[in-house]
Amino acid sequence: MRTCWRCWRTARAWATSALALALGVSARTVQRALEALAEAGRAERFGRGRACRWRAPAVPGFPTGLLLPAPPHGG
């Protein structure tokens, strides 16, 4: 479960089916949970139908992973 949460908190958008596979539950269960999270402001939905993707909203005032410097090599 911890691994799935780490994946969710990345900037990557996830398909409902991919999250369901990672969690080992049905896609409909994930869809209901994501819709509840969206109502609470903890998830964002992009697209419609089969093209729908979900991600965690960006934290205000915090840069995305793309803007952060790369970790030092060998560390």
C-alpha positions as CSV (number, residue, x, y, z in Angstrom):
1,M,0.0,0.0,0.0
2,R,2.9,2.4,0.8
3,T,4.3,1.9,-2.7
4,C,0.9,2.7,-4.3
5,W,0.7,5.9,-2.2
6,R,4.2,6.9,-3.4
7,C,3.1,6.4,-7.0
8,W,0.0,8.4,-6.4
9,R,1.9,11.4,-5.0
10,T,4.1,11.7,-8.1
11,A,3.2,14.1,-10.8
12,R,2.2,11.2,-13.1
13,A,-1.4,10.8,-14.0
14,W,-2.9,7.3,-13.4
15,A,-5.6,5.4,-15.2
16,T,-8.3,3.9,-12.9
17,S,-7.4,0.4,-14.3
18,A,-3.7,0.9,-13.5
19,L,-4.4,1.9,-9.9
20,A,-6.8,-1.0,-9.6
21,L,-4.2,-3.5,-10.8
22,A,-1.6,-2.0,-8.4
23,L,-4.0,-2.2,-5.4
24,G,-5.5,-5.6,-6.3
25,V,-9.1,-4.3,-6.2
26,S,-11.7,-3.7,-8.9
27,A,-11.6,-0.7,-11.2
28,R,-15.0,0.3,-10.0
29,T,-13.9,0.4,-6.4
30,V,-11.0,2.6,-7.4
31,Q,-13.3,4.8,-9.4
32,R,-15.6,5.4,-6.5
33,A,-12.7,6.1,-4.2
34,L,-11.1,8.6,-6.6
35,E,-14.5,10.4,-7.1
36,A,-14.7,10.8,-3.3
37,L,-11.1,12.1,-3.2
38,A,-11.9,14.5,-6.0
39,E,-14.9,15.9,-4.1
40,A,-12.6,16.4,-1.1
41,G,-10.0,18.2,-3.3
42,R,-7.4,15.4,-2.9
43,A,-7.5,14.2,-6.6
44,E,-7.9,15.7,-10.0
45,R,-9.5,14.1,-13.0
46,F,-8.3,14.7,-16.6
47,G,-10.1,13.5,-19.7
48,R,-13.2,11.5,-20.1
49,G,-14.1,7.8,-20.7
50,R,-11.2,5.5,-21.5
51,A,-8.9,8.5,-21.7
52,C,-9.6,9.6,-18.1
53,R,-6.6,9.9,-15.8
54,W,-6.2,10.9,-12.2
55,R,-3.5,12.5,-10.1
56,A,-2.9,14.2,-6.8
57,P,-3.2,18.0,-7.0
58,A,0.0,20.0,-6.9
59,V,0.9,21.5,-3.6
60,P,0.7,25.3,-3.8
61,G,4.1,27.0,-3.6
62,F,6.0,23.8,-4.1
63,P,7.7,23.0,-7.5
64,T,6.9,19.9,-9.4
65,G,9.4,17.1,-9.7
66,L,10.3,18.4,-13.1
67,L,11.6,21.6,-11.6
68,L,13.6,20.1,-8.8
69,P,17.4,19.6,-9.3
70,A,18.6,16.1,-10.0
71,P,20.1,14.1,-7.1
72,P,23.9,14.0,-7.0
73,H,25.4,11.0,-8.7
74,G,26.6,8.2,-6.4
75,G,24.4,9.2,-3.5
